[in-house]
Amino acid sequence: MLPPWILLDPILADWLREDLGRGDHSAQGLGLDEAKGKATWVTKSEGIIAGLPIAFRIFQLLDPQVKCTAKLAEGFACHSGQIIAELEGPLASLLSGERVALNLAMRLSGVATATRRFVDQIADLPTQFVDTRKTTPGLRLLEKYATRVGGGTNHRLGLDDAVMVKDNHIAAAGGSIAAAVKKLRSQLPFPLVIEVETETLGQVMEAISAGVGVIMLDNMNLSQIQAAVQVIRDRAPRTKIEVSGNITLDNIRAIAETGVDYISSSAPITRSPWLDLSMRLQ
């Protein structure tokens, strides 16, 4: 599901203003004000397509006369040399909107492609692959949208979605998980899920005693994860378990096979290359 346009339009308009500046000297200097044209978007590598509706919106904000047609649906795989979109309208507008729209689609498709690779490794298991708050400032809504297109699940969108008690929160509360959770429960304005990040089996036991909703196993090796999962399932079977830290395509399946509920990673957003696309005028 796309984020609502009322949220996206101001962001997209800002990007257009940044690129256009005082005007597109290249397009305007050619005297293309009345000229019409057609263009196609072509892939130059394999991947998962994401962001076409948002890229099309960029053209429509720039010039409502531009008509855009997707030739491949969101979340579908493309091959190199495939036409994924057709555009028609004033040539000047096609040229002026090209870079911003392509940049966005390439970035989001790159995130979706990397996400799909992780998801495919555990597709037959009940464990969900989720993202993190390690996102590009200003792009969080869209990068998390691309995660969903790639088959992943969104973790918190922001700090107001849930309570995450991390190592620094525990330190700020005096080094005690129990003290941190007790203080939070007395201050929260309405029910929110409380998740606690743990790094040792001792901290896992503290989190179980505190009765939190989710326990994160952070940067644990496989044997530590297996031991923690067994303890949590035995003593707090309704508590959800998340694993995070150093997740790779090579180890994600073994981690999922321990029976955890979620595996989170920032890699599809922080390390993914852009999917190479180009626009060709007809």
Secondary structure as UniProt FT lines:
FT   HELIX           5..20
FT   TURN            21..22
FT   HELIX           25..29
FT   TURN            30..31
FT   TURN            33..34
FT   STRAND          36..43
FT   STRAND          47..48
FT   HELIX           52..62
FT   TURN            64..65
FT   STRAND          67..70
FT   TURN            74..75
FT   STRAND          77..78
FT   TURN            80..81
FT   STRAND          83..90
FT   HELIX           91..121
FT   TURN            122..124
FT   STRAND          128..130
FT   TURN            137..138
FT   HELIX           140..149
FT   TURN            150..151
FT   TURN            159..160
FT   STRAND          163..165
FT   HELIX           167..172
FT   TURN            173..174
FT   HELIX           177..187
FT   STRAND          194..198
FT   HELIX           201..210
FT   STRAND          214..218
FT   HELIX           222..235
FT   TURN            237..238
FT   STRAND          240..244
FT   TURN            249..251
FT   HELIX           252..256
FT   TURN            257..259
FT   STRAND          262..264
FT   HELIX           267..270
FT   STRAND          277..281
//
